[in-house]
């Protein structure tokens, strides 16, 4: 089975990420991390948004003056990202490539300063190989922003709702055309892969550490501001990091490996 292409469910994907409280919360927590990182960086960065989808994150970087390359395997997502860039008036700061993330080294004129790889690793057939390929796209001294779907969070969510048989059977995904990722990832395995390749992990944040576990779903929307405050307060503390539905990791590529 190849890496997931979202041409067939692009509209559903868009609504799920940007039209729901879980998507809005994911973006809010992610951008708290990204804003803190950008505050430490030079004015202009070369950025690769690998598997960048509709370009919501990429165009936000472009609006701030950064030079952004967005790649995605989906022609539909690339088309949507180009349209968004035009709407935002940032097309001149962006370049679009229909390509898998692991093939991007050949499309770059030079290594970039920052790689964004958000909610993609759990959809690829060989996650470790993709991380190795992205290493070659990043300059020494550059940073990887990696967000992945957490297998611990999937387990906790299913236990909360009583899906005991599903958990006992290994939580195997049985339908392909859904937005439930193909390969939930164990955090310790991802951390090991990164460190084995050579990255130095500089930050870990749990994304949606409470939202999905609320018994009263109305509070996800009606109490969103308080929920965001509490998510922000606890998202960088254990055990909450390891219980997030996603985990956002920042990792630094050393200047040399000597």
LINHU-V930056 format. One line per field, one symbol per residue. ss: DSSP state (H for helix, E for strand, L for the rest). psi: psi as a letter, one per 20 degrees, with the letter a starting at -180 (. if undefined). A space follows every 10 residues. Layout:
ss->???
psi->???
This chain:
ss->LLLLLLHHHH HHHHHHHHLL HHHHHHHHHH HHHHHHHHLL LLLLLEEEEE LLLLLHHHHH HHHLLLEEEE EELLHHHHHH HHHHHHHHLL HHHEEEEELL HHHHHHHLLL LEEEEEEELL HHHLLLHHHH HHHHHLLEEE EEEEEEEEEE HHHHHHHHHH LLLHHHHHLL LLLLLLLLLL LLLLELHHHH HHHHHHHLEE EEEEEEELLL HHHLLLLHHH HHLHHHHHHH HHHHLLLLLL HHHLLEEEEE EEELLLLL
psi->prqppjhikg ggggghgijr hhghgghggg hgggghghij rrhpqppono licijggghh ghhjjqpppp qqiphggggh gggghghikj hhjqpppoqq hijhhiiphr qrhpppnolh hiiqhngghg hghhgiipqp irqpoppqpo hghgggghhh jkmgggghjj lppiphlrjo qhmqppghgg gggghhhiqo piqpppomih giiphohhih ghkgghgggh ghhiijqqjh giiqhqpppp qpoqhrk.
